[in-house]
Amino acid sequence: MSAQGLLQVLMSTYNGEKYISEQLNSILSQPYQSIQILIRDDGSSDNTPIIINQYKQNYPERIRLIEGKNIGVVPSFWTLMQHADLSADYFCFCDQDDVWMPHKAQRAVQLLAEMEKEDETFKSNIPAMICTDTQLTDGELNPTAIWPGMPHLKPSFYNALIQNIAVGATVTFNRATLELLMHKKKNVNIADIQMHDWWAYLVVSCFGKFHFEHTPSIYYRQHGGNAVGGEWTILQKLKKKWNSFLKHKGNKNLLVQQAKEFKRLYGSEIVNPEIRIQLDLFIEPRKNIISRIGYLRKSKLYRQSLMEQLLFRFLILVGYI
């Protein structure tokens, strides 16, 4: 690994002409200079590809563009991982409309390097991933709140099965994580993955090291109708948490489907017997109230707040999960 390990930014864009220049400028002006940017445009109909190509002409050695058809967020980021440069040391997900804080790249690489060195036996061969809080802003980057302000409890596989705390735009991971995510890439059912960042949290929490940093690393721009986080009322938060739990594809709960896909791909590699037990218990059908109560007595799964945990247990009891 070089003195400044190469960080490759994986950015998916779609009709982002209004804000993408500000985001690219914030990345290219990082004091940490060993950065390359791989962009996949998800079939934009505005000037986004034109703007990116202009930057590409100015920074031919730092920016690469894949112009694709509209396939959606998760498949687009998955494609980016498939085309990532395996000679890079670190990788991060990136959205088009945020702005990086000046310390983002340097701090992420520093944390990952420290995590890799904690065990000299594994060094950079152990999957390591970090994510952070964000500084919520309005469309003009005026600060509003810190979000999500988690975790309250320790991140772990028992949390990752039923909750995502990894804000994708803040996620950075090492090469070992990318190799772990991609080594079964031809067989992954993308439709069963809730989000690319959640999947990464799930996989790394089982096989590697995960760290949540409470210092924001990005200005997380909220614009149009997508206001979230600190701006919400308690009732709005409850409604979102309820709806996120009730996502279904036909009669199949998406949380369970994601867990099944994880077991199909990685089940044979799990060495922790308790993780195996908890994964199987979560996937196992619960056909009546007796089996649901029995499950809750055995389950070690948890969400990050008492309110969320009570909602999880209630939805198990009524058969939604």
C-alpha positions as CSV (number, residue, x, y, z in Angstrom):
1,M,0.0,0.0,0.0
2,S,1.3,3.4,-0.9
3,A,1.8,6.2,1.7
4,Q,-1.4,7.6,0.4
5,G,-3.6,4.6,-0.5
6,L,-5.6,5.2,-3.7
7,L,-9.3,6.0,-2.9
8,Q,-11.8,5.3,-5.7
9,V,-15.1,7.1,-5.5
10,L,-18.1,5.2,-6.9
11,M,-20.7,7.8,-8.0
12,S,-24.1,7.0,-9.6
13,T,-25.8,10.0,-11.3
14,Y,-29.2,10.7,-12.7
15,N,-30.5,14.1,-13.9
16,G,-28.2,15.8,-11.5
17,E,-27.2,18.8,-13.5
18,K,-28.1,21.3,-10.8
19,Y,-25.7,20.1,-8.1
20,I,-23.2,17.7,-9.6
21,S,-20.5,20.4,-10.2
22,E,-20.5,21.4,-6.6
23,Q,-20.1,17.8,-5.5
24,L,-17.3,17.1,-8.0
25,N,-15.5,20.3,-6.9
26,S,-15.7,19.2,-3.2
27,I,-14.1,15.8,-4.1
28,L,-11.4,17.2,-6.4
29,S,-10.4,19.8,-3.8
30,Q,-9.8,17.3,-1.0
31,P,-6.5,17.8,0.7
32,Y,-6.2,14.0,0.3
33,Q,-5.2,13.9,-3.3
34,S,-4.9,10.2,-4.1
35,I,-8.5,10.1,-5.4
36,Q,-10.0,8.8,-8.6
37,I,-13.7,9.1,-9.5
38,L,-15.6,6.4,-11.4
39,I,-19.1,7.7,-12.4
40,R,-21.9,5.7,-13.9
41,D,-24.7,7.8,-15.3
42,D,-28.0,6.0,-15.0
43,G,-29.6,7.3,-18.2
44,S,-29.9,11.0,-17.5
45,S,-32.1,13.0,-19.8
46,D,-30.6,16.4,-18.7
47,N,-27.1,17.8,-19.1
48,T,-25.5,15.6,-16.4
49,P,-23.4,13.6,-18.9
50,I,-22.2,16.8,-20.6
51,I,-21.1,18.3,-17.3
52,I,-19.3,15.1,-16.3
53,N,-17.5,14.9,-19.7
54,Q,-16.3,18.5,-19.2
55,Y,-14.8,17.6,-15.9
56,K,-13.4,14.4,-17.5
57,Q,-11.6,16.6,-20.1
58,N,-10.1,18.7,-17.3
59,Y,-9.1,15.8,-15.1
60,P,-8.5,12.9,-17.6
61,E,-6.5,10.9,-15.1
62,R,-8.9,11.3,-12.2
63,I,-12.4,10.8,-13.7
64,R,-13.9,7.9,-15.7
65,L,-17.4,7.8,-16.9
66,I,-19.7,4.9,-17.8
67,E,-22.8,6.0,-19.6
68,G,-25.6,3.5,-19.1
69,K,-29.3,2.9,-19.4
70,N,-31.7,3.7,-16.5
71,I,-31.6,0.6,-14.2
72,G,-32.1,2.1,-10.8
73,V,-30.0,3.0,-7.8
74,V,-29.0,-0.5,-6.5
75,P,-28.1,-2.0,-9.9
76,S,-26.3,1.1,-10.8
77,F,-24.1,1.0,-7.7
78,W,-23.6,-2.7,-8.2
79,T,-22.4,-2.1,-11.7
80,L,-19.9,0.5,-10.3
81,M,-18.5,-2.1,-7.9
82,Q,-18.2,-4.6,-10.8
83,H,-16.1,-2.0,-12.7
84,A,-14.1,-0.7,-9.8
85,D,-10.3,-0.6,-10.0
86,L,-8.9,-3.5,-7.9
87,S,-5.6,-1.8,-7.7
88,A,-7.2,0.9,-5.5
89,D,-6.8,0.5,-1.7
90,Y,-10.2,2.0,-0.7
91,F,-13.6,2.7,-2.2
92,C,-16.5,4.9,-1.3
93,F,-20.1,5.3,-2.4
94,C,-21.1,8.8,-3.5
95,D,-24.3,10.7,-4.4
96,Q,-24.4,13.4,-6.9
97,D,-26.1,16.2,-4.9
98,D,-24.2,16.3,-1.6
99,V,-20.9,18.1,-0.8
100,W,-17.9,16.5,0.9
101,M,-16.4,18.1,4.0
102,P,-12.7,18.8,3.5
103,H,-11.6,16.1,6.0
104,K,-13.8,13.3,4.5
105,A,-11.3,11.4,2.4
106,Q,-8.3,11.7,4.8
107,R,-10.4,10.7,7.9
108,A,-12.0,7.7,6.2
109,V,-8.6,6.4,5.0
110,Q,-7.1,7.0,8.4
111,L,-9.8,5.1,10.2
112,L,-9.7,2.1,7.8
113,A,-5.9,1.9,7.9
114,E,-6.1,1.8,11.8
115,M,-8.8,-0.9,11.6
116,E,-6.6,-3.0,9.2
117,K,-3.6,-2.6,11.5
118,E,-5.4,-3.7,14.7
119,D,-4.7,-7.3,13.8
120,E,-1.3,-7.8,12.2
121,T,-2.3,-11.3,11.2
122,F,-5.0,-10.1,8.8
123,K,-3.8,-6.6,7.9
124,S,-5.6,-5.4,4.8
125,N,-7.1,-8.8,4.1
126,I,-9.8,-8.3,6.7
127,P,-13.0,-6.5,5.3
128,A,-13.3,-3.1,7.0
129,M,-16.0,-0.4,6.5
130,I,-16.8,2.9,8.0
131,C,-19.8,5.3,7.8
132,T,-20.6,8.6,9.5
133,D,-23.3,10.9,10.5
134,T,-24.3,13.6,8.0
135,Q,-24.8,17.4,8.3
136,L,-28.3,17.8,6.9
137,T,-28.8,21.0,4.9
138,D,-31.5,22.6,2.7
139,G,-31.0,23.0,-1.0
140,E,-28.7,25.9,-0.5
141,L,-26.4,24.0,2.0
142,N,-27.7,25.9,5.0
143,P,-27.3,23.4,8.0
144,T,-30.5,22.1,9.6
145,A,-29.7,19.0,11.7
146,I,-27.3,16.1,12.3
147,W,-28.6,12.9,10.9
148,P,-29.1,10.0,11.6
149,G,-27.4,10.4,15.0
150,M,-26.8,6.7,15.4
151,P,-26.0,4.1,16.5
152,H,-27.2,4.2,20.1
153,L,-26.3,0.5,20.4
154,K,-23.2,-1.3,19.0
155,P,-23.4,-2.0,15.3
156,S,-23.4,-5.8,14.6
157,F,-24.9,-8.5,12.4
158,Y,-27.8,-8.8,14.8
159,N,-28.7,-5.2,14.0
160,A,-27.8,-5.4,10.3
161,L,-30.3,-8.1,9.6
162,I,-33.2,-5.8,10.4
163,Q,-31.9,-2.3,10.2
164,N,-29.5,-0.2,8.0
165,I,-27.4,2.4,9.8
166,A,-25.0,2.9,6.9
167,V,-25.7,6.1,5.1
168,G,-24.5,5.2,1.6
169,A,-23.1,8.6,0.8
170,T,-20.8,8.4,3.8
171,V,-19.6,4.7,3.4
172,T,-16.0,4.0,2.7
173,F,-14.5,0.5,2.7
174,N,-11.3,-1.3,1.8
175,R,-10.3,-3.6,-1.1
176,A,-11.0,-6.8,1.0
177,T,-14.6,-5.6,1.4
178,L,-15.1,-5.1,-2.3
179,E,-13.6,-8.5,-3.0
180,L,-16.0,-10.1,-0.5
181,L,-19.0,-8.3,-2.0
182,M,-18.1,-9.1,-5.5
183,H,-16.7,-12.7,-5.4
184,K,-20.2,-14.1,-5.9
185,K,-21.4,-11.3,-8.1
186,K,-22.7,-13.5,-11.0
187,N,-25.1,-15.2,-8.7
188,V,-26.5,-12.3,-6.6
189,N,-30.2,-11.6,-7.0
190,I,-30.1,-7.8,-6.9
191,A,-33.9,-7.6,-6.5
192,D,-33.5,-9.2,-3.0
193,I,-31.1,-6.6,-1.8
194,Q,-32.8,-3.7,-0.1
195,M,-30.0,-1.2,-0.7
196,H,-26.3,-1.5,-1.7
197,D,-25.2,0.2,1.5
198,W,-27.4,-2.0,3.7
199,W,-26.0,-5.1,2.0
200,A,-22.4,-4.0,2.6
201,Y,-23.2,-3.4,6.3
202,L,-24.8,-6.9,6.5
203,V,-21.9,-8.6,4.9
204,V,-19.1,-6.7,6.7
205,S,-20.8,-7.0,10.1
206,C,-20.6,-10.8,9.7
207,F,-17.1,-11.2,8.3
208,G,-15.2,-8.1,9.1
209,K,-15.0,-4.8,11.0
210,F,-17.5,-2.0,10.9
211,H,-17.2,1.4,12.5
212,F,-19.7,4.3,12.8
213,E,-18.1,7.7,13.1
214,H,-20.3,10.4,14.9
215,T,-18.5,13.3,13.2
216,P,-20.3,14.2,9.9
217,S,-18.3,13.8,6.8
218,I,-20.7,15.3,4.2
219,Y,-23.3,18.1,3.8
220,Y,-26.4,16.0,3.0
221,R,-28.5,18.2,0.8
222,Q,-32.3,17.9,1.2
223,H,-34.2,19.4,-1.7
224,G,-37.5,19.2,-3.4
225,G,-39.8,16.8,-1.5
226,N,-37.2,14.6,0.1
227,A,-36.9,16.4,3.5
228,V,-35.9,13.9,6.2
229,G,-34.1,13.5,9.5
230,G,-34.1,16.4,12.0
231,E,-36.9,18.2,10.1
232,W,-39.4,15.5,10.8
233,T,-42.1,15.5,13.5
234,I,-42.4,12.4,15.7
235,L,-45.5,11.3,13.8
236,Q,-43.7,11.5,10.5
237,K,-40.8,9.5,11.9
238,L,-43.2,6.8,13.2
239,K,-45.0,6.7,9.9
240,K,-41.7,6.1,8.0
241,K,-40.5,3.5,10.4
242,W,-43.9,1.7,10.1
243,N,-43.8,1.9,6.3
244,S,-40.2,0.6,6.1
245,F,-41.2,-2.4,8.1
246,L,-44.3,-3.1,5.9
247,K,-42.4,-3.3,2.6
248,H,-43.5,-6.5,0.8
249,K,-42.9,-8.1,-2.5
250,G,-46.1,-10.1,-3.0
251,N,-46.4,-11.9,0.3
252,K,-42.7,-12.1,0.9
253,N,-41.2,-9.8,3.4
254,L,-38.2,-8.0,2.0
255,L,-36.2,-8.2,5.2
256,V,-36.6,-12.0,5.2
257,Q,-35.9,-12.2,1.5
258,Q,-32.6,-10.3,2.0
259,A,-31.7,-12.6,4.8
260,K,-32.4,-15.6,2.6
261,E,-30.2,-14.2,-0.1
262,F,-27.4,-13.6,2.3
263,K,-27.6,-17.2,3.6
264,R,-27.7,-18.6,0.1
265,L,-24.5,-16.7,-0.9
266,Y,-22.6,-16.7,2.4
267,G,-24.2,-19.3,4.7
268,S,-21.5,-21.9,4.2
269,E,-18.8,-19.4,5.1
270,I,-20.2,-18.3,8.5
271,V,-18.0,-19.5,11.3
272,N,-19.8,-17.9,14.2
273,P,-22.4,-20.5,15.4
274,E,-24.6,-18.0,17.1
275,I,-24.8,-15.9,13.9
276,R,-25.9,-19.1,12.1
277,I,-28.5,-19.8,14.7
278,Q,-29.9,-16.2,14.6
279,L,-30.0,-16.1,10.8
280,D,-31.9,-19.4,10.6
281,L,-34.3,-18.4,13.3
282,F,-35.1,-15.1,11.5
283,I,-35.7,-16.9,8.2
284,E,-37.8,-19.7,9.6
285,P,-41.6,-19.3,9.0
286,R,-43.7,-18.2,12.0
287,K,-47.2,-19.4,11.3
288,N,-49.0,-18.7,14.6
289,I,-48.7,-16.6,17.7
290,I,-47.1,-19.3,19.7
291,S,-44.2,-19.7,17.2
292,R,-43.8,-15.9,17.1
293,I,-43.6,-15.6,20.9
294,G,-41.1,-18.4,20.9
295,Y,-39.1,-16.6,18.3
296,L,-38.9,-13.4,20.3
297,R,-37.7,-15.3,23.3
298,K,-34.8,-16.6,21.3
299,S,-34.0,-13.6,19.1
300,K,-31.0,-11.5,19.6
301,L,-31.9,-9.1,16.8
302,Y,-32.3,-5.4,17.7
303,R,-32.9,-2.0,16.3
304,Q,-31.2,1.2,17.5
305,S,-33.9,2.7,19.7
306,L,-36.5,1.5,22.1
307,M,-39.3,2.8,19.9
308,E,-37.9,0.9,16.9
309,Q,-37.3,-2.3,18.9
310,L,-40.9,-2.3,20.3
311,L,-42.2,-1.8,16.7
312,F,-40.1,-4.7,15.5
313,R,-41.4,-7.0,18.2
314,F,-45.0,-5.9,17.6
315,L,-44.7,-6.6,13.8
316,I,-43.2,-10.1,14.6
317,L,-46.2,-10.8,16.9
318,V,-48.8,-9.8,14.3
319,G,-47.1,-11.7,11.5
320,Y,-45.8,-8.9,9.3
321,I,-42.2,-10.2,9.7
